[in-house]
């Protein structure tokens, strides 16, 4: 499996995020209880049920979101791959325009012939 496949799955994750598309997000995330998500400044969420509820809440409270990414590193070994990157986020929440940067790590696991997101951790970059 190649870095290009990991980067394509990573890009699909951010497209689903920008489109606020919970169905697309569901197709990207592993549905198991071994999945983890840590949104910037938030606690650890475990399993797709908790993770899905968090994305649903984010999508409902966000009128608009735009994300560009700067990839720092991508690694793939056997059935695990990860992307370390900077998220540049512009969003409108409750009529307020917000811009922020986060450092993020996205970990993907190969199940069958498809890569699934099993861990997303975003940490705010404080200025």
PyMOL commands that place a pseudoatom at each C-alpha (Angstrom):
pseudoatom trace, name=CA, resn=UNK, resi=1, chain=A, elem=C, hetatm=0, pos=[0.000, 0.000, 0.000]
pseudoatom trace, name=CA, resn=UNK, resi=2, chain=A, elem=C, hetatm=0, pos=[1.234, 3.449, -0.836]
pseudoatom trace, name=CA, resn=UNK, resi=3, chain=A, elem=C, hetatm=0, pos=[1.484, 6.887, 0.683]
pseudoatom trace, name=CA, resn=UNK, resi=4, chain=A, elem=C, hetatm=0, pos=[-0.742, 8.115, -2.150]
pseudoatom trace, name=CA, resn=UNK, resi=5, chain=A, elem=C, hetatm=0, pos=[-3.586, 5.910, -0.868]
pseudoatom trace, name=CA, resn=UNK, resi=6, chain=A, elem=C, hetatm=0, pos=[-3.169, 7.285, 2.659]
pseudoatom trace, name=CA, resn=UNK, resi=7, chain=A, elem=C, hetatm=0, pos=[-3.100, 10.864, 1.366]
pseudoatom trace, name=CA, resn=UNK, resi=8, chain=A, elem=C, hetatm=0, pos=[-6.226, 10.226, -0.744]
pseudoatom trace, name=CA, resn=UNK, resi=9, chain=A, elem=C, hetatm=0, pos=[-8.109, 8.888, 2.290]
pseudoatom trace, name=CA, resn=UNK, resi=10, chain=A, elem=C, hetatm=0, pos=[-6.852, 11.822, 4.352]
pseudoatom trace, name=CA, resn=UNK, resi=11, chain=A, elem=C, hetatm=0, pos=[-8.109, 14.247, 1.674]
pseudoatom trace, name=CA, resn=UNK, resi=12, chain=A, elem=C, hetatm=0, pos=[-11.503, 12.490, 1.667]
pseudoatom trace, name=CA, resn=UNK, resi=13, chain=A, elem=C, hetatm=0, pos=[-11.685, 13.003, 5.448]
pseudoatom trace, name=CA, resn=UNK, resi=14, chain=A, elem=C, hetatm=0, pos=[-11.181, 16.758, 5.078]
pseudoatom trace, name=CA, resn=UNK, resi=15, chain=A, elem=C, hetatm=0, pos=[-13.678, 16.938, 2.169]
pseudoatom trace, name=CA, resn=UNK, resi=16, chain=A, elem=C, hetatm=0, pos=[-16.294, 15.247, 4.367]
pseudoatom trace, name=CA, resn=UNK, resi=17, chain=A, elem=C, hetatm=0, pos=[-15.385, 17.663, 7.171]
pseudoatom trace, name=CA, resn=UNK, resi=18, chain=A, elem=C, hetatm=0, pos=[-15.776, 20.749, 4.944]
pseudoatom trace, name=CA, resn=UNK, resi=19, chain=A, elem=C, hetatm=0, pos=[-19.030, 19.493, 3.441]
pseudoatom trace, name=CA, resn=UNK, resi=20, chain=A, elem=C, hetatm=0, pos=[-20.336, 18.602, 6.897]
pseudoatom trace, name=CA, resn=UNK, resi=21, chain=A, elem=C, hetatm=0, pos=[-21.233, 15.212, 5.424]
pseudoatom trace, name=CA, resn=UNK, resi=22, chain=A, elem=C, hetatm=0, pos=[-21.802, 12.688, 8.198]
pseudoatom trace, name=CA, resn=UNK, resi=23, chain=A, elem=C, hetatm=0, pos=[-22.412, 9.845, 5.717]
pseudoatom trace, name=CA, resn=UNK, resi=24, chain=A, elem=C, hetatm=0, pos=[-19.084, 10.444, 3.982]
pseudoatom trace, name=CA, resn=UNK, resi=25, chain=A, elem=C, hetatm=0, pos=[-17.409, 10.741, 7.391]
pseudoatom trace, name=CA, resn=UNK, resi=26, chain=A, elem=C, hetatm=0, pos=[-18.961, 7.417, 8.378]
pseudoatom trace, name=CA, resn=UNK, resi=27, chain=A, elem=C, hetatm=0, pos=[-17.499, 5.749, 5.269]
pseudoatom trace, name=CA, resn=UNK, resi=28, chain=A, elem=C, hetatm=0, pos=[-14.002, 6.974, 6.193]
pseudoatom trace, name=CA, resn=UNK, resi=29, chain=A, elem=C, hetatm=0, pos=[-13.938, 6.125, 9.905]
pseudoatom trace, name=CA, resn=UNK, resi=30, chain=A, elem=C, hetatm=0, pos=[-13.518, 2.602, 11.255]
pseudoatom trace, name=CA, resn=UNK, resi=31, chain=A, elem=C, hetatm=0, pos=[-16.773, 1.637, 12.939]
pseudoatom trace, name=CA, resn=UNK, resi=32, chain=A, elem=C, hetatm=0, pos=[-15.024, -0.299, 15.710]
pseudoatom trace, name=CA, resn=UNK, resi=33, chain=A, elem=C, hetatm=0, pos=[-14.610, 0.535, 19.369]
pseudoatom trace, name=CA, resn=UNK, resi=34, chain=A, elem=C, hetatm=0, pos=[-10.854, 0.912, 18.833]
pseudoatom trace, name=CA, resn=UNK, resi=35, chain=A, elem=C, hetatm=0, pos=[-11.252, 4.251, 17.053]
pseudoatom trace, name=CA, resn=UNK, resi=36, chain=A, elem=C, hetatm=0, pos=[-10.276, 7.446, 18.878]
pseudoatom trace, name=CA, resn=UNK, resi=37, chain=A, elem=C, hetatm=0, pos=[-10.843, 11.145, 18.240]
pseudoatom trace, name=CA, resn=UNK, resi=38, chain=A, elem=C, hetatm=0, pos=[-9.494, 14.126, 20.138]
pseudoatom trace, name=CA, resn=UNK, resi=39, chain=A, elem=C, hetatm=0, pos=[-10.781, 17.459, 18.899]
pseudoatom trace, name=CA, resn=UNK, resi=40, chain=A, elem=C, hetatm=0, pos=[-8.676, 20.525, 19.819]
pseudoatom trace, name=CA, resn=UNK, resi=41, chain=A, elem=C, hetatm=0, pos=[-9.191, 21.269, 23.515]
pseudoatom trace, name=CA, resn=UNK, resi=42, chain=A, elem=C, hetatm=0, pos=[-11.513, 18.300, 23.977]
pseudoatom trace, name=CA, resn=UNK, resi=43, chain=A, elem=C, hetatm=0, pos=[-11.491, 14.986, 25.774]
pseudoatom trace, name=CA, resn=UNK, resi=44, chain=A, elem=C, hetatm=0, pos=[-10.823, 11.587, 24.225]
pseudoatom trace, name=CA, resn=UNK, resi=45, chain=A, elem=C, hetatm=0, pos=[-13.743, 10.076, 22.314]
pseudoatom trace, name=CA, resn=UNK, resi=46, chain=A, elem=C, hetatm=0, pos=[-13.710, 6.304, 21.842]
pseudoatom trace, name=CA, resn=UNK, resi=47, chain=A, elem=C, hetatm=0, pos=[-15.647, 4.271, 19.297]
pseudoatom trace, name=CA, resn=UNK, resi=48, chain=A, elem=C, hetatm=0, pos=[-17.589, 5.403, 16.256]
pseudoatom trace, name=CA, resn=UNK, resi=49, chain=A, elem=C, hetatm=0, pos=[-20.796, 6.082, 18.220]
pseudoatom trace, name=CA, resn=UNK, resi=50, chain=A, elem=C, hetatm=0, pos=[-19.142, 8.802, 20.367]
pseudoatom trace, name=CA, resn=UNK, resi=51, chain=A, elem=C, hetatm=0, pos=[-17.052, 10.092, 17.462]
pseudoatom trace, name=CA, resn=UNK, resi=52, chain=A, elem=C, hetatm=0, pos=[-20.077, 10.314, 15.151]
pseudoatom trace, name=CA, resn=UNK, resi=53, chain=A, elem=C, hetatm=0, pos=[-22.076, 12.222, 17.772]
pseudoatom trace, name=CA, resn=UNK, resi=54, chain=A, elem=C, hetatm=0, pos=[-19.230, 14.736, 18.097]
pseudoatom trace, name=CA, resn=UNK, resi=55, chain=A, elem=C, hetatm=0, pos=[-19.022, 15.334, 14.328]
pseudoatom trace, name=CA, resn=UNK, resi=56, chain=A, elem=C, hetatm=0, pos=[-22.799, 15.640, 14.138]
pseudoatom trace, name=CA, resn=UNK, resi=57, chain=A, elem=C, hetatm=0, pos=[-22.686, 18.331, 16.848]
pseudoatom trace, name=CA, resn=UNK, resi=58, chain=A, elem=C, hetatm=0, pos=[-19.842, 20.182, 15.125]
pseudoatom trace, name=CA, resn=UNK, resi=59, chain=A, elem=C, hetatm=0, pos=[-21.693, 20.091, 11.801]
pseudoatom trace, name=CA, resn=UNK, resi=60, chain=A, elem=C, hetatm=0, pos=[-24.948, 21.360, 13.354]
pseudoatom trace, name=CA, resn=UNK, resi=61, chain=A, elem=C, hetatm=0, pos=[-23.179, 24.288, 15.075]
pseudoatom trace, name=CA, resn=UNK, resi=62, chain=A, elem=C, hetatm=0, pos=[-21.024, 25.339, 12.124]
pseudoatom trace, name=CA, resn=UNK, resi=63, chain=A, elem=C, hetatm=0, pos=[-22.595, 27.445, 9.384]
pseudoatom trace, name=CA, resn=UNK, resi=64, chain=A, elem=C, hetatm=0, pos=[-19.511, 27.312, 7.161]
pseudoatom trace, name=CA, resn=UNK, resi=65, chain=A, elem=C, hetatm=0, pos=[-16.096, 25.700, 7.322]
pseudoatom trace, name=CA, resn=UNK, resi=66, chain=A, elem=C, hetatm=0, pos=[-13.081, 25.747, 5.045]
pseudoatom trace, name=CA, resn=UNK, resi=67, chain=A, elem=C, hetatm=0, pos=[-9.922, 23.751, 5.751]
pseudoatom trace, name=CA, resn=UNK, resi=68, chain=A, elem=C, hetatm=0, pos=[-6.585, 23.739, 4.018]
pseudoatom trace, name=CA, resn=UNK, resi=69, chain=A, elem=C, hetatm=0, pos=[-3.818, 21.433, 5.136]
pseudoatom trace, name=CA, resn=UNK, resi=70, chain=A, elem=C, hetatm=0, pos=[-0.047, 21.479, 5.077]
pseudoatom trace, name=CA, resn=UNK, resi=71, chain=A, elem=C, hetatm=0, pos=[1.267, 17.914, 5.277]
pseudoatom trace, name=CA, resn=UNK, resi=72, chain=A, elem=C, hetatm=0, pos=[4.388, 17.561, 7.401]
pseudoatom trace, name=CA, resn=UNK, resi=73, chain=A, elem=C, hetatm=0, pos=[4.899, 13.798, 7.197]
pseudoatom trace, name=CA, resn=UNK, resi=74, chain=A, elem=C, hetatm=0, pos=[3.264, 10.649, 5.862]
pseudoatom trace, name=CA, resn=UNK, resi=75, chain=A, elem=C, hetatm=0, pos=[4.362, 7.141, 6.761]
pseudoatom trace, name=CA, resn=UNK, resi=76, chain=A, elem=C, hetatm=0, pos=[3.022, 3.707, 5.853]
pseudoatom trace, name=CA, resn=UNK, resi=77, chain=A, elem=C, hetatm=0, pos=[4.047, 0.328, 7.252]
pseudoatom trace, name=CA, resn=UNK, resi=78, chain=A, elem=C, hetatm=0, pos=[2.111, -2.851, 6.458]
pseudoatom trace, name=CA, resn=UNK, resi=79, chain=A, elem=C, hetatm=0, pos=[-1.456, -2.087, 7.591]
pseudoatom trace, name=CA, resn=UNK, resi=80, chain=A, elem=C, hetatm=0, pos=[-0.906, 1.215, 9.463]
pseudoatom trace, name=CA, resn=UNK, resi=81, chain=A, elem=C, hetatm=0, pos=[-0.314, 4.661, 8.020]
pseudoatom trace, name=CA, resn=UNK, resi=82, chain=A, elem=C, hetatm=0, pos=[-0.334, 8.146, 9.422]
pseudoatom trace, name=CA, resn=UNK, resi=83, chain=A, elem=C, hetatm=0, pos=[-0.367, 11.747, 8.299]
pseudoatom trace, name=CA, resn=UNK, resi=84, chain=A, elem=C, hetatm=0, pos=[0.977, 14.595, 10.457]
pseudoatom trace, name=CA, resn=UNK, resi=85, chain=A, elem=C, hetatm=0, pos=[-0.196, 17.991, 9.280]
pseudoatom trace, name=CA, resn=UNK, resi=86, chain=A, elem=C, hetatm=0, pos=[-1.240, 21.535, 10.023]
pseudoatom trace, name=CA, resn=UNK, resi=87, chain=A, elem=C, hetatm=0, pos=[-4.946, 22.301, 9.685]
pseudoatom trace, name=CA, resn=UNK, resi=88, chain=A, elem=C, hetatm=0, pos=[-5.724, 25.876, 8.638]
pseudoatom trace, name=CA, resn=UNK, resi=89, chain=A, elem=C, hetatm=0, pos=[-9.367, 26.355, 9.574]
pseudoatom trace, name=CA, resn=UNK, resi=90, chain=A, elem=C, hetatm=0, pos=[-11.749, 29.170, 8.683]
pseudoatom trace, name=CA, resn=UNK, resi=91, chain=A, elem=C, hetatm=0, pos=[-15.282, 28.810, 10.001]
pseudoatom trace, name=CA, resn=UNK, resi=92, chain=A, elem=C, hetatm=0, pos=[-18.454, 30.665, 10.833]
pseudoatom trace, name=CA, resn=UNK, resi=93, chain=A, elem=C, hetatm=0, pos=[-20.047, 29.632, 14.121]
pseudoatom trace, name=CA, resn=UNK, resi=94, chain=A, elem=C, hetatm=0, pos=[-23.020, 31.502, 15.594]
pseudoatom trace, name=CA, resn=UNK, resi=95, chain=A, elem=C, hetatm=0, pos=[-22.449, 34.365, 13.125]
pseudoatom trace, name=CA, resn=UNK, resi=96, chain=A, elem=C, hetatm=0, pos=[-18.806, 34.720, 14.222]
pseudoatom trace, name=CA, resn=UNK, resi=97, chain=A, elem=C, hetatm=0, pos=[-15.891, 34.342, 11.817]
pseudoatom trace, name=CA, resn=UNK, resi=98, chain=A, elem=C, hetatm=0, pos=[-13.117, 32.257, 13.340]
pseudoatom trace, name=CA, resn=UNK, resi=99, chain=A, elem=C, hetatm=0, pos=[-9.673, 31.348, 12.046]
pseudoatom trace, name=CA, resn=UNK, resi=100, chain=A, elem=C, hetatm=0, pos=[-7.432, 28.833, 13.759]
pseudoatom trace, name=CA, resn=UNK, resi=101, chain=A, elem=C, hetatm=0, pos=[-4.564, 26.465, 13.198]
pseudoatom trace, name=CA, resn=UNK, resi=102, chain=A, elem=C, hetatm=0, pos=[-4.167, 23.004, 14.650]
pseudoatom trace, name=CA, resn=UNK, resi=103, chain=A, elem=C, hetatm=0, pos=[-1.484, 20.400, 14.470]
pseudoatom trace, name=CA, resn=UNK, resi=104, chain=A, elem=C, hetatm=0, pos=[-3.156, 17.093, 13.687]
pseudoatom trace, name=CA, resn=UNK, resi=105, chain=A, elem=C, hetatm=0, pos=[-2.274, 13.441, 13.435]
pseudoatom trace, name=CA, resn=UNK, resi=106, chain=A, elem=C, hetatm=0, pos=[-4.515, 11.103, 11.452]
pseudoatom trace, name=CA, resn=UNK, resi=107, chain=A, elem=C, hetatm=0, pos=[-3.866, 7.364, 11.776]
pseudoatom trace, name=CA, resn=UNK, resi=108, chain=A, elem=C, hetatm=0, pos=[-5.274, 4.948, 9.216]
pseudoatom trace, name=CA, resn=UNK, resi=109, chain=A, elem=C, hetatm=0, pos=[-5.548, 1.177, 9.341]
pseudoatom trace, name=CA, resn=UNK, resi=110, chain=A, elem=C, hetatm=0, pos=[-5.943, -1.155, 6.387]
pseudoatom trace, name=CA, resn=UNK, resi=111, chain=A, elem=C, hetatm=0, pos=[-8.936, -3.492, 6.660]
pseudoatom trace, name=CA, resn=UNK, resi=112, chain=A, elem=C, hetatm=0, pos=[-9.227, -5.770, 3.633]
pseudoatom trace, name=CA, resn=UNK, resi=113, chain=A, elem=C, hetatm=0, pos=[-8.287, -3.503, 0.748]
pseudoatom trace, name=CA, resn=UNK, resi=114, chain=A, elem=C, hetatm=0, pos=[-9.497, -0.199, 2.199]
pseudoatom trace, name=CA, resn=UNK, resi=115, chain=A, elem=C, hetatm=0, pos=[-7.876, 2.328, 4.549]
pseudoatom trace, name=CA, resn=UNK, resi=116, chain=A, elem=C, hetatm=0, pos=[-10.004, 3.572, 7.454]
pseudoatom trace, name=CA, resn=UNK, resi=117, chain=A, elem=C, hetatm=0, pos=[-9.371, 6.409, 9.879]
pseudoatom trace, name=CA, resn=UNK, resi=118, chain=A, elem=C, hetatm=0, pos=[-8.874, 4.970, 13.373]
pseudoatom trace, name=CA, resn=UNK, resi=119, chain=A, elem=C, hetatm=0, pos=[-7.434, 7.984, 15.172]
pseudoatom trace, name=CA, resn=UNK, resi=120, chain=A, elem=C, hetatm=0, pos=[-7.676, 11.761, 14.725]
pseudoatom trace, name=CA, resn=UNK, resi=121, chain=A, elem=C, hetatm=0, pos=[-5.967, 14.086, 17.188]
pseudoatom trace, name=CA, resn=UNK, resi=122, chain=A, elem=C, hetatm=0, pos=[-6.021, 17.837, 16.721]
pseudoatom trace, name=CA, resn=UNK, resi=123, chain=A, elem=C, hetatm=0, pos=[-4.112, 20.204, 19.007]
pseudoatom trace, name=CA, resn=UNK, resi=124, chain=A, elem=C, hetatm=0, pos=[-4.561, 23.965, 18.768]
pseudoatom trace, name=CA, resn=UNK, resi=125, chain=A, elem=C, hetatm=0, pos=[-1.574, 26.069, 17.833]
pseudoatom trace, name=CA, resn=UNK, resi=126, chain=A, elem=C, hetatm=0, pos=[-1.567, 28.970, 20.258]
pseudoatom trace, name=CA, resn=UNK, resi=127, chain=A, elem=C, hetatm=0, pos=[-0.230, 32.315, 19.147]
for i in range(1, 127): cmd.bond("trace and resi %d" % i, "trace and resi %d" % (i + 1))
show_as sticks, trace
zoom trace
